[in-house]
Amino acid sequence: MGPHVIRLGTRGSALARAQSRLVATALIEAHAELEIDIVEIATSGDRSQASNQPGPDWGTGVFVKEIEAALLREEIDLAVHSLKDVPPVLSAELTLAAIPVREDPLDVLVTIDGRGLEDLAPGIRVGTSSARRSAFLHAARPDVHFVPIRGNVETRLRKLGEGQYEAIVLARAGLLRLELDAAYVVLEAAVLPPAPGQGALAIETRAGDRNLIELVEPLHDPATAAAVRAERRLMANLEGGCRLPVGALGTPRSNGGLHLLGGLAREDGSLSVADALGRLDAPEELGDLLAQRLRSPGAGEQRRVVYA
């Protein structure tokens, strides 16, 4: 068993704090003798969101590197991240010790009155700073304007309410975890493949600390972990050193299978959307297979869907 007091490192945003409270509650349920000290750590990604700097790309580590540094300095024992913020390759000194059951991974279109994507008036402003969301939604609605929006979830909802945007795009998981009341329509993965790892949390610690790794083991969900491993493998394969928008969603099947849907947006405006079936116990192989399909000749036609 690990130490009596566990220092849990997190970003300072309301969503990050809510996610850390979920993990702290689960840890105490698994180990009643624990005390959890939540330690807020400022990150370069948070500083970027509060300024006029360009928005951070998924997987660059801007929301996690300062927290990881605190782990390595042993100033905290565990870190809680949104998995979509974690780069696909970790330092050898760190490990993702647990990935809990995932929240809803899909994106949502938020408006004042709950209109769907097809109901938006031509020419309106839709707020999103995600290249992935802009690329895929532009393919579905080329007649609306996708424009940058800064700030955390609450700030973006306030800007929508003030009329700065007619619609915004958010991750549903954040709205659910923050218990925010908003009028939205869920965007299905075939229209907008979510960011790899979206809706999942990652609990990170030092790779050599067996006590801490064993401490968080009760929070780990193997099916969720397999799904996001496939998604992250697909993303790592497709990036190839560039920052093309990639979406992915792994869905475990009851028969031990794993379904993986992926999307790739190219610089010329073409999109590939494809899916494949594999095994839950071989998620990386499935990620490799789907990456090959998405890169293959003919897969780049607009909204082309290739079935397994």
Sequence and secondary structure as in RCSB ss.txt:
>XXXX:A:sequence
MGPHVIRLGTRGSALARAQSRLVATALIEAHAELEIDIVEIATSGDRSQASNQPGPDWGTGVFVKEIEAALLREE
IDLAVHSLKDVPPVLSAELTLAAIPVREDPLDVLVTIDGRGLEDLAPGIRVGTSSARRSAFLHAARPDVHFVPIR
GNVETRLRKLGEGQYEAIVLARAGLLRLELDAAYVVLEAAVLPPAPGQGALAIETRAGDRNLIELVEPLHDPATA
AAVRAERRLMANLEGGCRLPVGALGTPRSNGGLHLLGGLAREDGSLSVADALGRLDAPEELGDLLAQRLRSPGAG
EQRRVVYA
>XXXX:A:secstr
   SEEEEEE SSHHHHHHHHHHHHHHHHH TT EEEEEE   HHHHHHTSSS    TTS TTTHHHHHHHHTTS
 SEEEEEGGGS SS  TTEEEEE        EEEEESS   GGGS TT EEE   HHHHHHHHHH TTSEEE   
S HHHHHHHHHTTS SEEEEEHHHHHHHT   EEEEE TTTS   TTTT EEEEEETT HHHHHHHGGG  HHHH
HHHHHHHHHHHHHHTTS   EEEEEEE TTSEEEEEEEEE TTS EEEEEEEEETT HHHHHHHHHHHHHSTTTT
STTEEE  
